[in-house]
Each structure stands twice: as structure tokens, then as C-alpha cells.
């Protein structure tokens, strides 16, 4: 689907497909292969959960509600992604890839 395909869709709205967890090696936002930082082991797959790419209008509580059924679990998402989000959990950006830990 191209950037302007929504103009010709005759008002039909298509649901946004959730991202699927990637298997194999990790990639950054631009598709480049990434490795864990030196001295840091890769997290076991059982604790990683799913990855989720932030879209317009998202908040950690909305993501938690959608994936866990409880908006109050936003803290778990924030704790797992502090290095990506930064010090302000209210400031997430479109395109950020967040890890959704298994609860």
C-alpha cells in the first residue's frame, strides 16, 4: 500500500496489522542487523515477548490495554524500554520499536 492509496480506497478503512516478533537476528529501525552491546548477553527469547512499533496516537497505557488487557501495566513496558524511551514515559515517538515483555 502506497502513501496515497488511502485517497482511492472509496472510504474503506483497513485495520492496522500488528507487528510480528522477528526471529533470528535483530534489526534496527532501518533494517540494519544489530548485535547486543559488548559484554551484554542477548536476552533469552522467553523473556523478550513481542516487539511493537509505535504509531500515531499511541501511549504506553494504550499499548498495555491493547496487548495485556490492562492499561495499568504500562509500567512493565516502560521498564523494559527505558533505554529507548528515555526518562519521560509520556514521550514516545512514532516509529520507535518497543519490546513488550511477557507477563
C-alpha positions in Angstrom: 0.0 0.0 0.0 1.5 3.3 -1.0 1.4 6.6 0.8 -1.5 8.0 -1.2 -3.5 4.8 -1.7 -6.0 5.9 1.0 -7.2 8.6 -1.4 -8.6 5.9 -3.8 -9.9 3.4 -1.3 -13.5 4.7 -1.5 -13.7 5.3 2.3 -12.9 1.7 3.2 -10.8 1.5 6.3 -8.4 -1.3 6.7 -7.2 -2.5 10.2 -3.6 -1.9 11.1 -1.8 -5.2 11.2 0.2 -5.7 14.5 3.9 -6.3 14.0 5.1 -9.8 14.4 8.1 -10.7 16.6 11.2 -11.2 14.5 13.0 -14.4 14.5 16.7 -14.7 14.0 18.9 -11.7 14.4 17.5 -8.3 15.5 17.3 -5.3 13.2 17.2 -1.6 14.0 14.6 0.8 12.7 16.3 1.0 9.3 16.6 -2.8 8.8 20.3 -3.0 9.7 21.3 -6.1 11.6 22.1 -5.3 15.2 24.1 -7.1 17.8 23.9 -6.9 21.6 26.4 -4.4 23.1 29.8 -5.8 24.1 29.6 -7.5 27.4 25.8 -7.8 27.3 24.3 -11.2 26.5 21.2 -11.3 24.3 18.0 -11.6 26.3 16.5 -15.1 26.2 13.6 -15.4 23.8 11.3 -16.4 26.6 11.7 -13.0 28.4 11.7 -10.8 25.3 8.0 -11.2 24.4 6.9 -9.3 21.3 8.1 -6.2 19.6 5.7 -3.3 18.8 6.2 -0.3 16.6 4.7 2.9 17.9 2.0 4.5 15.7 0.4 7.9 15.8 -1.9 8.3 18.8 -0.2 5.6 20.9 0.7 5.9 24.6 2.2 3.3 26.9 -1.2 2.8 28.6 -3.0 2.3 25.3 -0.4 -0.2 24.2 -0.7 -2.0 27.5 -4.5 -2.1 27.3 -4.4 -3.5 23.8 -1.8 -6.1 24.4 -2.3 -7.1 28.1 -5.9 -6.0 28.6 -4.9 -3.7 31.4 -3.8 -0.1 30.9 -2.1 0.0 34.3 0.6 -2.4 33.1 2.2 0.4 31.1 5.0 0.4 33.8 6.2 -3.0 32.6 6.5 -1.7 29.0 8.3 1.4 30.2 10.7 -0.6 32.5 11.6 -2.9 29.5 12.2 0.0 27.2 13.8 2.8 29.3 16.9 2.9 27.1 14.7 3.5 24.0 12.1 5.8 25.6 14.3 7.9 27.9 13.4 9.5 31.2 9.9 10.6 30.2 7.4 7.7 29.8 4.9 10.2 28.3 7.2 10.9 25.4 7.2 8.0 22.9 7.7 8.6 19.2 6.1 7.2 16.1 8.4 4.5 14.7 10.0 3.5 18.0 10.2 -0.2 18.3 9.3 -1.3 21.8 9.7 -4.7 23.4 6.5 -6.0 25.1 7.7 -8.3 27.9 5.8 -11.5 28.6 3.8 -11.1 31.9 
